Amino acid sequence: MKYALVTGGSRGIGRAICVKLAEMGYTVLINYQSNIAAAQETQQLIADKGGASELLPFDVSQPEAIEKALDTWTEAHPDDYIDVLVNNAGIRRDTLMIFMQNEDWDGVVDTTLNGFFYTTRRLLKGMLGHRHGRIVNMVSLSGIKGLPGQVNYSAAKAAVIGATKALAQEVASRKITVNAVAPGFIATDMTKELNEAELKKMIPTGRFGLPEEVADLVGFLASDQASYITGEVISINGGLYT
């Protein structure tokens, strides 16, 4: 069986990615931190489409929790490995830097950047041993352009972009690709408090993107058709920043 792990897979873009990968034939490991109800909704959506999934709760900012969860999974699947990893988990704590508290900085960096490091490092051995893997890191327009009020988020996402480019070169010879997807404004829970009517005036396509559109791009990068694409940062933002 083919397995894919999506961190932060219970809602929004993560949920759409889980459904897409399940449609592609992967058994999807839906990671979440605490919202089991949302994770079960994602699992039901996959089941309704005839797909397979498992719930895999852990906090991506806690390396011990990651190791424990994945050790338990490996013991239950001794002949399998996780072929696709989508590092999607992330949080926002927006405020101007002058008002930013240590916990605002640490929380965002721990989840986005350190979570990428802890989870990816843990799964690389299996991919290297099997000489195949796909790693897709969800970054952001904020990590490319920088956005006011998001110094912490912009810094964390920009760091993952740099790590994506470096890691891609380390593992390319083992047929492992590492790419980043940088969404702009996507209609999810994370953007529902934004003034969509005003913001979409800035977007050449005139609208927010859909989670399913992002998921389609991630699905392509996870496929065999994308085997010669690595170290890339692909924007999906309706032309907002090109």
C-alpha positions as CSV (number, residue, x, y, z in Angstrom):
1,M,0.0,0.0,0.0
2,K,1.0,3.6,-0.6
3,Y,0.9,5.9,2.4
4,A,0.9,9.7,2.6
5,L,1.1,11.8,5.8
6,V,-0.5,15.3,5.8
7,T,0.2,17.3,8.9
8,G,-2.6,19.6,9.9
9,G,-4.9,17.5,7.8
10,S,-8.2,18.0,9.6
11,R,-9.4,21.3,8.1
12,G,-9.0,23.8,5.3
13,I,-6.2,23.2,2.8
14,G,-5.0,20.2,4.7
15,R,-8.4,18.5,4.4
16,A,-8.5,19.1,0.7
17,I,-5.0,17.7,0.3
18,C,-6.0,14.6,2.3
19,V,-9.0,14.0,0.0
20,K,-7.0,14.5,-3.1
21,L,-4.2,12.1,-2.2
22,A,-6.8,9.5,-1.2
23,E,-8.4,9.9,-4.7
24,M,-4.9,9.2,-6.1
25,G,-4.8,5.9,-4.3
26,Y,-2.9,6.7,-1.2
27,T,-3.9,5.6,2.3
28,V,-3.8,9.0,4.0
29,L,-2.5,9.5,7.5
30,I,-4.5,12.5,8.8
31,N,-2.5,14.3,11.4
32,Y,-4.1,16.7,13.8
33,Q,-3.2,18.1,17.2
34,S,-6.5,18.2,19.2
35,N,-9.6,18.6,17.0
36,I,-10.6,15.0,16.6
37,A,-14.1,15.9,15.4
38,A,-12.7,17.8,12.4
39,A,-10.2,15.0,11.7
40,Q,-13.1,12.5,11.7
41,E,-15.0,14.7,9.3
42,T,-12.0,14.5,6.9
43,Q,-11.8,10.8,7.3
44,Q,-15.5,10.5,6.5
45,L,-15.1,12.6,3.4
46,I,-12.4,10.2,2.2
47,A,-14.5,7.1,3.0
48,D,-17.4,8.6,1.1
49,K,-15.2,8.7,-2.0
50,G,-14.1,5.1,-1.5
51,G,-10.7,6.0,-0.1
52,A,-8.7,4.8,2.9
53,S,-7.3,6.8,5.8
54,E,-6.0,6.6,9.4
55,L,-5.9,9.2,12.1
56,L,-2.5,10.1,13.5
57,P,-2.6,12.7,16.2
58,F,0.5,14.5,17.4
59,D,1.8,18.0,17.9
60,V,4.3,18.8,15.2
61,S,6.2,21.1,17.5
62,Q,7.0,18.3,20.0
63,P,9.7,15.9,18.7
64,E,9.0,13.3,21.3
65,A,5.3,13.2,20.4
66,I,6.2,12.8,16.7
67,E,8.7,10.0,17.4
68,K,6.2,8.1,19.6
69,A,3.3,8.4,17.1
70,L,5.4,7.3,14.1
71,D,7.1,4.5,16.1
72,T,3.7,3.1,17.0
73,W,2.6,3.4,13.3
74,T,5.8,1.7,12.1
75,E,5.3,-1.2,14.5
76,A,1.8,-1.7,13.2
77,H,3.1,-1.5,9.5
78,P,6.5,-3.2,9.6
79,D,6.5,-3.7,5.8
80,D,5.4,-0.2,4.8
81,Y,6.8,3.3,4.7
82,I,5.4,6.8,4.2
83,D,6.1,7.7,0.6
84,V,4.5,11.2,0.6
85,L,4.8,13.9,3.3
86,V,2.9,17.1,3.1
87,N,4.1,19.6,5.8
88,N,0.9,21.6,6.1
89,A,0.6,22.3,9.8
90,G,0.9,25.9,10.7
91,I,-0.6,28.6,12.9
92,R,-0.8,32.4,12.7
93,R,-0.4,34.9,15.5
94,D,-0.6,38.1,13.6
95,T,0.4,41.4,15.2
96,L,2.9,44.3,14.5
97,M,6.4,43.4,15.6
98,I,6.5,46.2,18.2
99,F,3.6,44.4,20.0
100,M,4.7,40.8,19.4
101,Q,5.3,38.7,22.4
102,N,7.8,35.9,22.7
103,E,5.1,33.3,22.7
104,D,3.7,34.8,19.4
105,W,7.1,34.3,17.8
106,D,7.9,30.9,19.4
107,G,4.5,29.4,18.7
108,V,4.6,30.2,15.0
109,V,8.2,29.2,14.5
110,D,7.8,26.0,16.5
111,T,4.8,24.8,14.5
112,T,5.8,25.9,11.0
113,L,9.6,25.6,10.9
114,N,10.5,23.2,13.7
115,G,7.5,21.0,12.8
116,F,8.9,20.7,9.3
117,F,12.3,19.7,10.6
118,Y,11.2,17.2,13.2
119,T,8.6,15.4,10.9
120,T,10.7,15.4,7.7
121,R,13.8,14.2,9.5
122,R,11.9,11.3,11.0
123,L,10.5,10.1,7.6
124,L,13.5,10.7,5.4
125,K,15.2,7.3,6.4
126,G,12.3,5.3,5.0
127,M,12.3,7.3,1.7
128,L,16.0,7.1,1.3
129,G,16.0,3.4,2.0
130,H,13.3,2.8,-0.6
131,R,14.8,5.3,-3.0
132,H,11.6,7.1,-3.6
133,G,9.7,9.9,-1.9
134,R,7.7,13.1,-2.3
135,I,8.0,16.0,0.2
136,V,5.7,19.0,-0.3
137,N,6.1,21.9,2.1
138,M,3.2,24.4,2.4
139,V,4.6,27.8,2.6
140,S,2.9,31.1,1.8
141,L,2.9,34.3,-0.2
142,S,3.9,35.8,3.2
143,G,7.2,33.8,3.1
144,I,8.0,35.2,-0.4
145,K,6.8,38.8,-0.2
146,G,6.6,39.4,3.5
147,L,3.4,40.8,4.9
148,P,3.1,43.5,7.6
149,G,1.7,42.1,10.8
150,Q,3.2,38.7,10.0
151,V,6.9,39.1,10.8
152,N,6.8,35.7,12.7
153,Y,4.8,33.9,10.0
154,S,6.8,35.4,7.1
155,A,10.1,34.5,8.8
156,A,9.0,30.9,9.5
157,K,7.7,30.3,5.9
158,A,10.7,32.0,4.3
159,A,12.9,29.6,6.4
160,V,11.0,26.6,5.1
161,I,11.5,27.8,1.6
162,G,15.3,27.9,2.1
163,A,15.2,24.5,3.7
164,T,13.2,23.1,0.8
165,K,15.8,24.2,-1.7
166,A,18.7,22.8,0.4
167,L,17.1,19.5,1.2
168,A,16.1,19.0,-2.5
169,Q,19.8,18.9,-3.4
170,E,20.6,16.5,-0.6
171,V,18.1,13.8,-1.6
172,A,17.6,14.2,-5.4
173,S,19.9,11.3,-6.2
174,R,17.6,8.9,-4.2
175,K,14.6,9.9,-6.3
176,I,13.1,12.0,-3.6
177,T,11.7,15.4,-4.6
178,V,11.2,18.3,-2.2
179,N,9.0,21.2,-3.3
180,A,7.1,24.1,-1.7
181,V,3.6,25.4,-2.5
182,A,3.0,29.0,-1.7
183,P,-0.7,29.9,-1.6
184,G,-2.0,33.4,-1.6
185,F,-5.5,34.2,-0.2
186,I,-7.4,30.9,0.0
187,A,-11.0,30.6,1.3
188,T,-10.5,28.7,4.6
189,D,-11.0,29.2,8.3
190,M,-7.7,31.0,8.5
191,T,-8.9,33.7,6.1
192,K,-12.5,34.0,7.1
193,E,-11.8,37.1,9.3
194,L,-10.2,39.0,6.5
195,N,-12.1,41.5,4.4
196,E,-12.5,39.4,1.2
197,A,-14.4,42.1,-0.7
198,E,-11.5,44.5,-0.4
199,L,-8.7,42.1,-0.7
200,K,-9.9,40.5,-3.9
201,K,-9.7,43.9,-5.6
202,M,-5.9,43.4,-5.4
203,I,-6.0,39.9,-7.0
204,P,-5.9,39.9,-10.8
205,T,-8.3,36.9,-11.0
206,G,-10.7,38.8,-8.7
207,R,-11.3,36.1,-6.2
208,F,-9.9,34.0,-3.3
209,G,-8.6,30.6,-4.3
210,L,-10.2,27.3,-3.3
211,P,-8.5,24.7,-1.1
212,E,-9.2,22.1,-3.8
213,E,-7.2,24.1,-6.3
214,V,-4.2,24.0,-3.9
215,A,-4.8,20.3,-3.4
216,D,-4.6,19.7,-7.1
217,L,-1.2,21.3,-7.3
218,V,0.0,19.2,-4.3
219,G,-1.3,16.1,-5.9
220,F,0.6,16.8,-9.1
221,L,3.8,17.3,-7.2
222,A,3.3,14.0,-5.4
223,S,2.8,12.2,-8.6
224,D,5.2,10.4,-10.9
225,Q,4.6,13.1,-13.5
226,A,6.5,15.6,-11.3
227,S,9.6,13.5,-10.9
228,Y,11.9,16.1,-12.6
229,I,10.6,19.0,-10.5
230,T,12.5,19.6,-7.2
231,G,13.7,22.5,-5.2
232,E,10.9,24.7,-6.5
233,V,8.5,27.1,-4.9
234,I,5.3,27.3,-6.8
235,S,2.9,30.1,-6.1
236,I,-0.8,29.8,-6.4
237,N,-2.2,33.2,-5.7
238,G,-4.4,34.3,-8.7
239,G,-1.6,36.6,-10.0
240,L,-1.4,38.7,-6.8
241,Y,2.3,38.4,-6.6
242,T,4.3,37.2,-9.6
